[in-house]
């Protein structure tokens, strides 16, 4: 997921696609959107699974414990990056506007218009979507309980699909631009479907059935459908298809870790990239769109170096503190 975003942004920034065939442009640039969809699905599935584990172990979900962990997990790397951006902006080294920085600090960047420089435009909107979602979803789990939360998630997914269709057909006379698709009310379903699968897998029968039928062949078919629908990412139908099917890839690999795909994802270098993924995502924008070094290859290497410092020096200590 994170490599899809990084490759997409570096390819776009380096302008290597100007003379490339259309399909190369489609795959590389489109991979960024697919990576974000995968991030949302992973986030919804993983965090809901953790909350279910807490409920099964202790008999209750503690919202206080959840938000302490969340603050310690998300804020330190995110705010460190924004501090660096502010310092570089004040020094005149990068384009910079305070209102966009404030929207990123307070996690409402996805409701601001496009602008303010690429170091904040193309990735903090996803963090805003996630933080807004997690102000709502854990409370719904506590309020409705695990059984009714499954139907609540389903209802909200369908409600978002209907709203997205209404909005995109200009019922109120407003045109839906590409930037509008980053609004939470337009993309919460990407997280909710992952939440639904986490709740649904509490059923042993369904878990056995999915483990049996979600083979590598089925996963390949899902990937093909997602790629084919990628050209319609900014349509109600295309977004609904991708938000529904992307969590299937996660469930398939979790339930069948012995397949070649599961073993591939356990390669040490991929596990390491997975651990760095949040810091990589936070810092990649600065290195993809600002030239500090002579070549993009060196920028790419520097990104991993800074992400490693961020992970081992900021993320891990603060995660421990959160627990």
Residue, then its C-alpha position, 0 to 999 in steps of 0.5 A: x500500500x505505502x509503496x504504491x503511493x510512493x511510486x505514484x508520487x515520485x513518478x508524477x513529480x519526476x515527470x517520467x510519464x510525459x512520453x510513456x504509453x497510456x497504460x504505464x501512466x494509468x498503472x503508476x499514477x492510479x496506484x496511488x489511489x489504490x494504495x490509499x484505498x488499501x490503507x483505509x481497508x487495512x485501518x478499518x479491519x485492523x483497528x476494529x479487530x483490536x477493539x474486538x480482541x479487547x472486548x473479548x478479553x476484558x469484557x468491554x471496550x475502553x474508549x479512554x485507552x483507545x484514544x490514549x493509544x491513538x494519540x501516541x500512535x498518530x500525533x508524534x510523527x504527524x506533528x513532527x513532520x508539520x513542524x519541519x514543514x513550518x520551519x522550511x516554509x518560514x525559511x522560504x525553502x518551500x511553498x507554504x500557507x499557514x491556513x493549510x498547515x492549521x487544517x493539517x494540524x487539526x485534521x480537517x485538511x480534506x475539507x479545504x480546497x486544493x492548494x497550499x503546496x504539495x507537501x500538505x495537499x496530497x497526503x494529509x487529507x487521508x489522515x484527516x479522514x481517518x481521525x474523523x472516522x475514529x472520533x465516531x466508530x469506536x463510540x458506535x461499537x460501544x453503543x451498539x455492541x459487536x452484533x448490532x455494529x455489523x448492521x450499523x456498518x452495513x447501513x452506513x456503507x449503503x447510506x454513503x453510496x446513496x449520498x455519493x450518487x446524489x452528490x455526483x449527479x448534482x442534485x443541488x446544482x454543484x459539480x463534484x470535482x476530484x478534490x471533493x472525493x477526499x471529503x469524509x462523507x464521500x469516502x468513509x465506506x473505504x474504512x467501514x467495509x474493513x470494519x464490517x469484515x472484522x466484525x463478520x469474521x467473528x462468525x466461525x462458520x463464515x471464517x471457515x467458508x471464506x478461508x476455503x473459497x478465497x483462494x489465490x485465484x479469487x484474489x487474482x480476480x478481485x485484483x483484476x476487477x479493482x484495476x479495471x474499475x480504476x479508471x472510474x475511481x472518481x465515479x460513485x460506482x467505481x469508488x463503491x466497487x473498490x471500497x467493497x473489494x479491497x478488504x477482500x484482499x486483506x481477508x484472503x491473505x489473513x485467512x490463507x497465510x500459507x499461500x505464495x502471496x502470504x509467504x511473499x508478504x512475510x519476506x523480511x524486507x517487506x515486513x520492515x517496509x510494513x513497520x515503517x509504512x506510517x513514517x514513510x507515508x508521512x515523510x514521502x511527500x517532502x522527498x517526492x515533490x521537493x528537490x533537496x538532492x541531485x537525483x530522485x534516486x537519492x531522494x528515494x534513499x533519503x526518504x527511507x533514512x528519514x522514515x527509519x529515524x522517525x520510526x525508531x526515534x519517535x514512533x516506537x517510543x511513543x507507541x510504548x508510552x501509549x500502551 
